[in-house]
């Protein structure tokens, strides 16, 4: 928390860069009602970050159009992601009290600026979690997550040697944009960052093109999973589950899913959806037996590919726990080291779980000596994949329902955050409904209320 606030003060003192050409740092329209709030005075419910490990459902003004290419969306579906927990825990810097969270959402267009020519009011659309201009060097290559014009944060540029695109609901570190865990949201460059949802794709499937499906597909494709590979996936949450499914789509011979502790139930859940998935519960390993040793027992030489779908904030051992606690590192290297030592010589390791800064005790020797390819998959370039993935949903190749377990009202998102953080109630992936949502589609979960 102290680090996050220090980063806020430093960014304010140093100032933003001059690369962005869209309004930033408007994470809640209530902060400047005259500039950002709809003149009708209409209010909305939204989930706001209120401090480390604290979120609240608040009432705030509906946003208004402030730029020609803006779209105001009535949110009909959003969700919670493991990445949101990094915000909850304060692992991502430059959060401010009252910031509206949420980077995965779909909805119906409420209004548009005059520069939006390819959509119409009332149209069903899904938003990409990143905000792209559609015109810069990276956008021309469909590398939308690295857009040069939507995030001018100076600290990110200094830490990383470059900036990512702006992102919805993901702190001022990524531009400071209000998120979609709300009833309305402003979408900058709405002509670029919204994809039409056809009638045969309900919100409960189309929503996940926003992030989880694109992120999982990018993890698998970017790490080079191919026909005949043996793939090990760390983390059995929604990203890990869909990475396992997509590895089979890409021709993998075997997929081994790894998890344990409070999340061990997810292994059985994923296997119940696809019996070909093999599981490894690290909590059940005999004392002295490592994940690496077990994987090499299961497959001669180890897997060909390792996919990291967890994140760097979850330390397993005391050394990394205290180093993170004391600020000596931001991320643990434990899973990365397991991956590197587990794969075959010249194996491939892809990192999709969020790592925000620096790590200690990294096994660079094994990486170099054994020729391991370590690939940072990056924030997934949604625009590169979402049309292809939409077709895969339509033809039945890909079924998002395999991960979907709950439907929750937006009014109860604060409760959902706590339960999701605790890996409770067998919550895998959630559809968060608003007053604008259609009734549940056939095959989708019915509404669950934790207050009733």
C-alpha positions in Angstrom: 0.0 0.0 0.0 2.8 2.4 0.9 4.6 1.5 -2.3 1.5 2.2 -4.4 1.0 5.6 -2.8 4.6 6.5 -3.2 4.3 5.6 -6.9 1.3 7.9 -7.1 3.2 10.8 -5.6 6.2 10.2 -7.8 4.2 10.0 -11.0 2.5 13.3 -10.0 5.8 14.9 -9.3 7.5 13.7 -12.5 4.5 14.1 -14.8 3.2 12.0 -17.7 4.9 11.6 -21.0 3.4 13.3 -24.1 2.7 10.2 -26.2 -1.0 9.6 -25.4 -3.8 11.3 -27.3 -6.8 10.2 -25.2 -8.0 11.4 -21.8 -6.4 9.5 -18.9 -6.7 9.4 -15.1 -10.5 9.3 -15.1 -11.0 6.2 -13.0 -14.3 7.4 -11.6 -16.6 10.1 -13.2 -17.5 11.3 -9.7 -14.0 12.8 -9.3 -14.9 15.6 -11.7 -18.6 15.6 -12.4 -18.6 18.6 -14.6 -15.9 17.1 -16.9 -16.7 13.4 -16.8 -20.3 12.8 -15.6 -23.4 12.6 -17.8 -25.4 15.8 -17.6 -28.6 13.8 -17.0 -27.5 13.2 -13.4 -28.1 9.5 -13.8 -26.3 7.3 -11.3 -24.8 3.9 -11.6 -23.5 1.1 -9.4 -19.8 0.2 -9.7 -17.1 -1.8 -7.9 -14.4 0.5 -6.5 -11.0 -0.1 -4.9 -11.0 1.5 -1.4 -7.6 0.3 -0.1 -5.5 -2.8 0.2 -7.8 -5.9 0.5 -10.9 -3.6 0.4 -13.4 -3.1 -2.4 -17.0 -1.7 -2.2 -20.0 -1.4 -4.5 -20.5 2.4 -4.7 -23.0 4.7 -6.4 -21.4 7.2 -8.8 -22.3 9.2 -11.9 -22.8 7.7 -15.3 -19.9 8.7 -17.5 -20.4 10.9 -20.6 -18.8 11.2 -24.0 -15.8 13.4 -23.8 -14.0 12.5 -27.1 -15.3 12.0 -30.7 -14.5 8.3 -30.8 -16.0 7.5 -27.4 -18.7 4.9 -26.8 -20.8 4.8 -23.7 -21.7 1.2 -23.0 -24.6 -0.3 -21.0 -22.8 -3.1 -19.3 -24.7 -6.4 -19.7 -21.9 -8.7 -18.5 -18.6 -8.5 -16.7 -16.5 -10.8 -14.6 -13.7 -11.1 -12.1 -10.2 -12.3 -13.0 -7.2 -13.5 -11.1 -5.6 -10.3 -12.3 -8.2 -8.3 -10.3 -6.8 -10.0 -7.1 -3.4 -8.4 -7.7 -5.3 -5.1 -7.5 -7.2 -6.1 -4.4 -3.9 -7.1 -2.7 -2.2 -3.8 -3.7 0.4 -5.7 -5.8 -0.1 -3.4 -8.7 1.0 0.2 -8.0 -0.7 3.5 -8.5 -4.2 2.6 -7.4 -6.2 5.4 -5.8 -9.2 5.1 -3.5 -12.4 5.1 -5.5 -10.9 3.7 -8.7 -13.5 1.6 -10.6 -12.2 -1.8 -11.4 -12.9 -4.4 -14.1 -11.3 -5.1 -17.4 -13.5 -7.7 -19.0 -17.0 -6.7 -20.1 -19.6 -6.7 -22.8 -22.8 -4.7 -23.3 -25.1 -2.7 -25.5 -24.1 0.7 -27.0 -25.9 3.5 -25.2 -24.4 6.4 -27.1 -21.5 7.2 -29.4 -19.3 10.1 -30.4 -19.5 11.5 -33.9 -16.2 9.8 -34.9 -17.6 6.3 -34.4 -19.0 5.1 -37.8 -18.9 1.3 -37.6 -21.3 0.7 -34.8 -24.9 1.7 -33.9 -26.8 2.4 -30.7 -28.3 -0.7 -29.2 -25.7 -3.0 -30.8 -24.3 -5.9 -28.7 -20.5 -5.7 -28.4 -17.6 -7.0 -26.3 -14.7 -4.8 -25.3 -11.0 -5.7 -25.4 -9.4 -5.2 -22.0 -6.8 -3.0 -23.5 -7.4 0.3 -25.1 -5.8 0.7 -28.6 -5.8 3.6 -31.0 -5.9 1.5 -34.1 -3.3 3.6 -35.9 0.2 3.4 -34.2 3.0 1.0 -35.1 1.8 -1.7 -32.8 -1.9 -1.4 -33.6 -1.1 -1.7 -37.3 0.3 -5.2 -36.4 -2.7 -6.0 -34.3 -0.5 -5.9 -31.2 -3.2 -4.0 -29.5 -1.9 -4.5 -25.9 1.2 -2.4 -26.7 -0.5 0.6 -28.3 1.7 3.7 -28.1 -1.0 6.3 -27.7 -3.2 5.3 -24.8 -0.9 5.3 -21.8 1.6 8.0 -20.9 2.6 6.7 -17.5 6.2 7.6 -16.7 7.0 5.1 -14.0 5.9 2.1 -16.2 8.1 3.5 -19.0 11.1 3.8 -16.6 10.6 0.3 -15.1 9.9 -1.6 -18.3 11.8 0.4 -21.0 8.5 1.0 -22.7 4.8 1.3 -22.0 1.9 -1.1 -22.5 -1.5 0.1 -23.8 -3.9 1.7 -21.5 -6.2 -0.8 -19.8 -9.6 -0.7 -18.3 -9.9 -0.7 -14.5 -6.2 -1.5 -13.9 -4.7 1.4 -12.0 -3.1 4.6 -13.1 0.0 2.6 -13.9 -1.8 1.6 -17.1 -3.4 5.0 -17.9 -6.1 5.3 -15.3 -9.3 4.3 -17.0 -12.5 3.4 -15.2 -13.4 -0.3 -15.5 -16.4 -2.3 -16.5 -17.4 -3.8 -13.1 -20.2 -1.3 -13.3 -23.5 -0.5 -15.0 -22.0 1.9 -17.6 -18.5 2.4 -18.9 -16.8 4.8 -21.3 -14.9 3.1 -24.1 -12.2 5.3 -25.7 -11.6 4.6 -29.4 -14.9 2.7 -29.4 -14.6 2.2 -33.2 -11.5 0.1 -32.5 -12.0 -1.6 -29.1 -15.4 -3.1 -29.5 -16.3 -6.3 -31.4 -19.8 -7.0 -32.7 -21.5 -10.0 -31.0 -23.7 -12.0 -33.4 -27.1 -13.3 -32.3 -25.8 -16.9 -32.1 -23.2 -16.0 -29.4 -24.9 -15.1 -26.1 -23.2 -12.7 -23.6 -22.2 -15.6 -21.4 -19.9 -16.8 -24.2 -19.0 -13.6 -26.0 -17.9 -11.8 -22.8 -14.8 -13.9 -22.4 -13.3 -12.7 -25.7 -12.5 -9.6 -23.7 -9.6 -11.3 -21.9 -9.6 -14.9 -20.7 -10.0 -16.6 -24.1 -7.6 -14.3 -25.9 -5.1 -14.5 -23.0 -5.2 -18.3 -22.9 -4.9 -18.6 -26.7 -2.0 -16.1 -26.7 -0.3 -18.2 -24.0 -0.5 -21.4 -26.0 0.2 -19.9 -29.5 3.0 -17.5 -28.4 4.8 -20.3 -26.5 4.6 -22.4 -29.6 2.5 -25.4 -28.5 2.4 -27.8 -31.4 1.3 -31.3 -32.5 2.6 -34.0 -30.3 3.8 -31.8 -27.4 3.6 -32.7 -23.8 2.4 -29.5 -22.0 2.5 -28.7 -18.3 0.3 -25.8 -17.1 0.9 -24.2 -13.7 -2.5 -22.9 -12.3 -5.9 -24.5 -12.7 -7.9 -21.3 -12.7 -9.8 -20.1 -15.8 -6.7 -19.1 -17.7 -4.9 -22.4 -16.9 -8.0 -24.4 -17.7 -8.5 -22.8 -21.1 -4.8 -23.0 -21.8 -5.1 -26.7 -21.3 -8.2 -27.0 -23.5 -6.5 -24.9 -26.2 -3.3 -26.9 -26.0 -5.3 -29.9 -27.1 -6.8 -27.9 -29.9 -3.3 -27.1 -31.0 -2.5 -30.8 -31.1 -0.8 -31.5 -27.7 -0.4 -35.2 -26.9 -0.6 -34.7 -23.1 -1.6 -31.8 -20.8 -0.6 -31.9 -17.1 -2.4 -29.3 -15.0 -0.7 -28.3 -11.7 -2.2 -26.7 -8.6 -2.7 -27.3 -4.9 -3.5 -25.9 -1.5 -6.9 -24.0 -1.3 -7.2 -24.2 -5.1 -6.7 -28.0 -5.4 -10.5 -28.5 -6.1 -9.9 -26.8 -9.4 -7.9 -29.8 -10.6 -10.9 -32.1 -10.2 -13.2 -29.5 -11.7 -11.1 -29.2 -14.9 -10.7 -32.9 -15.3 -14.5 -33.3 -15.0 -14.8 -31.0 -18.0 -12.1 -32.8 -20.0 -11.0 -36.3 -19.0 -7.8 -36.1 -21.1 -6.4 -33.6 -18.7 -3.9 -35.1 -16.2 -3.5 -33.4 -12.8 -0.7 -32.9 -10.3 -1.6 -31.7 -6.8 1.6 -30.3 -5.3 0.0 -30.5 -1.8 -0.1 -34.3 -2.1 3.5 -34.8 -3.0 5.5 -36.8 -0.5 8.0 -34.8 1.6 11.2 -34.3 -0.5 9.4 -34.8 -3.8 9.4 -31.7 -5.9 7.1 -30.7 -8.8 10.1 -31.0 -11.1 10.8 -34.5 -9.9 7.2 -35.6 -10.3 6.9 -34.2 -13.8 10.1 -36.0 -14.9 8.6 -39.2 -13.4 5.4 -38.7 -15.4 7.2 -37.8 -18.7 10.8 -38.8 -19.7 12.9 -35.7 -19.6 9.9 -33.6 -18.5 7.3 -31.8 -20.6 8.2 -30.0 -23.9 6.3 -26.9 -22.8 5.6 -25.2 -19.5 2.9 -22.5 -19.2 2.7 -20.1 -16.2 -0.9 -19.2 -15.5 -0.6 -18.2 -11.8 1.3 -14.9 -11.1 4.4 -13.8 -9.3 2.8 -12.5 -6.0 2.2 -15.9 -4.5 5.3 -17.0 -2.6 5.4 -20.7 -1.6 8.5 -20.6 0.6 9.4 -18.4 3.6 12.4 -16.7 1.9 10.3 -15.2 -1.0 7.4 -14.5 1.4 9.6 -12.2 3.5 11.4 -10.7 0.6 8.1 -9.6 -1.0 6.8 -8.5 2.4 10.0 -6.3 3.0 10.0 -5.0 -0.6 13.2 -6.8 -1.5 11.4 -8.1 -4.6 8.0 -7.7 -6.1 7.6 -11.2 -7.5 8.7 -14.7 -6.5 10.7 -16.8 -9.0 9.7 -20.1 -7.6 7.2 -21.2 -10.3 9.5 -19.9 -13.0 12.4 -22.0 -11.6 10.1 -25.0 -11.4 9.2 -24.6 -15.0 12.8 -24.1 -16.2 14.0 -27.2 -14.3 11.0 -29.3 -15.3 11.0 -29.0 -19.1 13.2 -31.0 -21.5 16.5 -29.5 -22.6 15.6 -26.8 -25.2 12.1 -26.8 -23.8 9.8 -23.7 -23.9 8.4 -21.8 -21.0 5.7 -19.1 -21.4 4.8 -16.6 -18.8 1.2 -15.4 -18.8 0.5 -14.9 -15.1 1.1 -11.3 -14.0 4.6 -10.3 -12.9 4.9 -6.6 -12.1 8.5 -5.9 -11.2 11.7 -7.7 -10.0 12.5 -11.1 -8.6 15.4 -12.8 -6.8 17.0 -16.3 -6.9 16.3 -16.8 -10.6 17.8 -20.0 -12.0 19.5 -18.3 -15.0 22.2 -21.1 -15.0 19.7 -23.8 -16.0 18.1 -21.5 -18.5 21.4 -20.9 -20.3 23.1 -24.2 -20.0 20.1 -26.3 -21.0 18.9 -24.0 -23.8 15.5 -23.2 -22.3 13.4 -20.7 -24.1 11.8 -18.3 -21.6 9.0 -16.3 -23.3 7.2 -13.4 -21.7 3.8 -13.8 -23.4 2.9 -10.2 -22.5 -0.5 -8.8 -22.1 -2.4 -10.6 -24.8 -3.1 -8.7 -28.0 -6.8 -9.2 -28.0 -7.4 -7.6 -31.4 -5.0 -10.2 -33.0 -7.2 -13.1 -31.9 -10.8 -12.2 -31.0 -12.3 -12.6 -34.5 -10.7 -16.0 -34.9 -11.8 -17.1 -31.4 -15.4 -15.8 -32.1 -15.5 -18.2 -35.1 -14.3 -21.0 -32.9 -17.1 -20.4 -30.5 -19.6 -20.3 -33.3 -18.5 -23.6 -34.9 -18.2 -25.4 -31.5 -14.4 -25.8 -31.4 -14.3 -23.7 -28.3 -16.9 -23.7 -25.5 -16.5 -21.0 -22.8 -19.2 -22.8 -20.7 -16.6 -25.4 -19.5 -15.2 -22.8 -17.1 -18.4 -20.9 -16.2 -19.8 -21.8 -12.8 -21.7 -18.8 -11.4 -23.9 -15.8 -12.3 -23.7 -13.0 -9.7 -25.4 -9.6 -9.5 -23.1 -6.6 -9.8 -24.5 -5.4 -6.4 -22.7 -8.3 -4.7 -19.3 -7.9 -6.4 -17.6 -7.0 -3.1 -18.7 -10.3 -1.6 -17.6 -12.1 -4.8 -14.1 -10.6 -4.5 -13.7 -12.1 -1.0 -14.9 -15.5 -2.1 -12.9 -15.6 -5.2 -9.8 -14.6 -3.3 -10.4 -17.5 -0.8 -11.0 -19.9 -3.7 -14.4 -20.6 -2.0 -17.7 -22.0 -3.2 -16.1 -23.7 -6.2 -16.1 -20.4 -8.1 -14.1 -20.8 -11.3 -15.4 -18.2 -13.8 -18.3 -15.9 -13.1 -20.8 -13.9 -15.2 -21.6 -10.7 -13.4 -25.1 -9.4 -14.4 -26.5 -5.9 -14.2 -30.0 -4.4 -14.6 -29.3 -4.3 -18.4 -28.5 -8.0 -18.7 -30.7 -10.4 -20.7 -32.0 -13.5 -18.8 -29.5 -16.4 -18.6 -28.9 -18.1 -22.0 -29.6 -21.9 -22.3 -26.9 -23.8 -20.6 -25.6 -20.8 -18.6 -25.8 -20.7 -14.8 -28.8 -19.2 -13.1 -28.4 -16.2 -10.7 -26.8 -16.8 -7.3 -27.3 -14.3 -4.5 -25.1 -14.3 -1.5 -27.4 -11.9 0.3 -30.7 -13.8 0.0 
